[in-house]
Amino acid sequence: MKTGRRTVAVATLVGALGLSVLNAPVAQAADTGITVSDIVINKGKPIVVGTTKTVEPPISFNIALPSGYSTSDPSRYDAYPFLYRGAIKTAADTGENFIQPGSYTCYETDSKHARCEGDLYIDPHPSQEHVDSNSDATTWKVGVSLRLWKADGGLKTGELETRSATSQLKRAAKVTTNATPEPVAVGKPITVTGKLTRANWSTKRYDAYSGRTVSLQFRAKGTDTYKTVKKVTTSSTGGLKTTVTASVDGYYRWVYYGNSTTGVATSAADYVEVR
């Protein structure tokens, strides 16, 4: 349950207009006196992005305001964390290698402090510059945008701050499973095939992922737990193929556990009846 009066809700404008509105003012850099702390991005987990679907990882952070400013007047300040690569000012000014919140809401804890929650906005569409190269599957740095506004609405001062925290972006992977024959006689071989692919952010397609170790798992009918029965390396086309001996009815699936640039992938299960 959230406590405290809601003090500000921000919906970030996406694209060039949003960047000009939200980021250009920081060119007048000076100490704002705003403190942003306890930043948590995607609950500390890697962020996995595919080729078409927008991803909105959760963020949370605390803000503390300087003398002369109050959470009761949210029009006089704004502060939010973002992800970037390269030089912080270049990323914020151009929008390249820059990922900001899609929206966030702050809840007042007292006149100087608020707790904020929201989401980052990552769109793999070619018109955006969030993940337009496979080199973006790496460690991103965390920065903070801080601004104070005058009573007449003009900018008083703004700044960008770096943080030691980081967040990992990974390319999404997919894997398929097909087990045959169905049904099968007890003691006969079952052939399990599949294919592992991963997102190519440059082409916006899923390409074969070769040379990867993938686990074949089985869950007997009437049970809840999958167990690894074999490990197989993908072919040059991302293909998977192995055989197992039929014993009881159950479900087969492939699981790829990911790596530093690629997310975890689990296939849909294929049920095989054993007679």
N, C-alpha and C positions, 0 to 999 in steps of 0.2 A: 504493500500500500504506500503510495507517495504521500508525503506530508509537506506542508508549507504551501502558501499561496502561489499559484502560477504567475510568474513575473514577466516572462517573455516567451513567445513562440516564433521561431524563424523558419521560413521556407526558402531555401537557397534557390536562386535562379540558375538554371543549367545552361551552359554554352557561353558564347562570347559576351552577351549582355550581362549575364550573371557575374562573369569575371571582372568586367569593367566596373560594375556597381560595388562588388564586394572587396575587390583586391587593389584597385588603383590607388585608393587613398593612403595606403601604407607607405607610399613614396615620401610622405611627410613624416618620416620616422622620428619619434621621440618617446621617452619613457611614459607610458600611460599610467603606471601604478597599479594596473589590474594584475591579479595573480590567478593563473589557471593551474590547478593541481589535480592529482588523482585521476589522470587520464587513463581510461581503459577502452581499448579498441577491439571489437569482435570477441570480447571475453578472453582476450589473450591468445586466441587461436589464429592460425593462418587464414587468410581470405582467399577463397577459391572462386575463380571467374571463368566462365565459358566463352562462347562466341557471339551469343545473341541476347541472353537474358540479363537485365539490370540486376546488380547485386547491391544490397543495402545493409552492410555490416553495422551492428549496434555500437554506439559510443556512449560514454558517460564521463563526466568531469565536474569539478567544483570551480566556482569563481569567487574571488574576493575583490571588492571594489575599493578604490582610493578615497581619501577625504574629499567631501563635496559631492559625492555620488551615492545614490541609494537604489536598491533593488525595486523600490516603489516607482521608479521612473526609468523603465527599460529602454526608452527612446534615446537616452543619453550615453549608452555604451553598448558594445557587443564584443564577444570573445568566443572563439571556437578553435578546436584543434583540427589539423588536416594532415594528410600524408603527402610527401614529396620526394623527388629524386634530384640529385644535382644541387645547384645553388638555390637556396630558399627563395631569394627575391626573384630570380629568373622564373622559377616554377610558379610563384604566386602571380607575377605580372603577366606571364604569357598563357598560363593554364596548361602548359605542356609539363608532363610528369608531376601533376598536381591533382589531388583528390580531396574534395571538401565535403562537408555535410550536405545531405539533401534536405534535412530538417532537424531541428532540435528544440526542446522545450526546457526552460529553466524554472525551478520551483524555489521560492524564497525560503531560506531558513532563518534569516534575520535581515536587518536593513542593509547589511554589507555583504552578505553571503547568499549563494544560491547553489543548488544541485541541478545539473543539467543532464538530459538524456535525449538521444536522438539516433540518427543513422548517417553513415557516409553514403555517398552516391557514386557507384561505379558502373558506367555504361560502356560495354565493349563495341558499340556501334562505331563504324568508321568516321562518322562526323564528330565524334568525341576524341579526345586525346588521352583518355584514361589508361587504356591498355591497348596500344596500337603496334606493339612490337613484342616478340617473345623475350626480349631482354628485360621487359618489365616484370617478368617472373623472378623476383629477387627481394631483397630486404629494402623496404621503404622507411625513410626517416619520418619522425613526427615533429610537426611545427605548430605554432599557435599564432592566430591573428587576433590582435587587440586594438580596439579603437574607442576613443571618447568623442562625444558630439557636443557641440555648443547648444545653448538653449534655443537658438534660432534655427537649429537643424544642420548647421555647417560643421565640417570636421574640425575638431580641436587638435587631435594628434592621433597617430596610429603607429603600430610597430609590428614586426614579425619576430617571434622568438623560436629558437631551436630547442629541442628536447633530446635527452639521451635515449628515450624509448624508440623502438622500431616496430614495424609490422611486416609480416611476410605475405606477399602476393603469390599465388600459385595458379598454374594453368589447370583447368578442369580435365578430368579423364573419364572415359566411359569404357565399359566392358560388357560383352554379351556372353550368353551361355546357351548351348544346345546339347542335350543328352539323348542319345539314340542307342538301340531301338526302344520304343515305348509301345506296349509293355515288353518285358524281357524275362527270360527264364532264369531261375536261380542257378548261380554258378557260371552264367554266360557273361561275356564281356559287354560293358557299356562304354561307348565312345563319347567323350565329352569334348566339345569344341567351343571356340569363342574367338573374340577379337578385342584387343585393347587399342584404343585411340585416345588422343589428347588434343585439346584446343590449340590451334595455331592462331595466335592473335594477329599475325600479319595478314593472313589470308581469310580469316574468319571461317575456317573449316576445321573439322576434326581429322587429324592425320594418324596413320598407323604408328604405333609406338613399339619399336623393336628392342630386343635385348633386355626386356624387363622380366623380373621374377614375379609370377602371379600364383596365388594359392587357390587350389581347388578345394572347396569345402562341401561337406555333406551333413544333412540333418535328417535323421530317421523320422518317418511319419509318427506323429503323436508325441514328439519331443520338442524342446524349445531351443536347443543348443546346436550350433554348427561346429563341426570339427574339421580341421585341415587334414586332408588325406593324401595330397600330392602337391608338389611345387613344380611349375613348368615355366620355361623361358619363352617369351614371345619370339616369333619368327620375324624375318625382314619385313613382312606385311602386317605385323602385329598379331598374327594368328596364334591360337592356342589349340593343342590337341593332345589328349592322353586317353588311356583306357583304365577302367576299374572293373572289379568283379561284382556282379549283382548278388546281393544278399537279402536285403529287405527294402520295402517301399521307402521312398524318401526324396529329398530335394537336393539338387546339385547347384552350386554357384561358384563363380570366379571372384576373387577379391584381390585387388591391387592396393598395396598399402602406401603408395606414393613415395615422394622424395622431396628434396629441397625446393624443386621448381614445379612439382606436379602434385595435385590433390589425390586423395583416396578415391577408389572406384569400386563399387560392388554391383554385380549384375543382378538382374531379376533371377529368381530360382526356377529351375526346370524340374518338374516332378516326374519320377519314373516309377511305374508299378512293376513289382517283381512277382512273378507267378511260379 
